[in-house]
Amino acid sequence: MSLNYNLGRKSQLDARELMLLESEVKNRGKNMVIAYVLWYFLGLFGGHRFYMGKTGSAVAQLVLSITVIGMIVTSVW
């Protein structure tokens, strides 16, 4: 239902408002280059997952990386 509501609202916008909306969505998006840099340097601790908003798996990686066995599992992950 909310999807239809959002589409209805979007169809009521003029071209200038649509351009502003598009640029806002683009600005709020995550940069993949930053995600890969975080993965390279902090991947074992889930830094890239925190950045991408996947906090559940990021916390799991962080907790697992504290132990030696968890470090092995996280490096394979």
C-alpha positions, 0 to 999 in steps of 0.5 A, a space after each residue: 500500500 505504501 508503494 502505491 502511495 509513494 508512486 502517487 506522490 512522486 507522480 505529482 512532482 514537477 521536473 525540478 522537484 524530481 531532480 532535487 529528489 533524485 539528487 538527494 537519494 543519490 547523495 544519501 547512497 553509500 559509496 562502494 569505493 569507501 565500502 571496499 576500502 573499509 573491507 580491505 582494512 577493517 573487513 575482519 572486524 566488520 567495518 564495511 558491514 557497519 558502513 553499509 547498514 548491515 549492523 546485525 552481521 557486523 556485530 556478529 563479525 566483530 564478536 567473532 573476531 575477538 576469539 581465535 576460532 571466531 577469527 578463523 571463521 570471520 576470515 573465511 566469511 
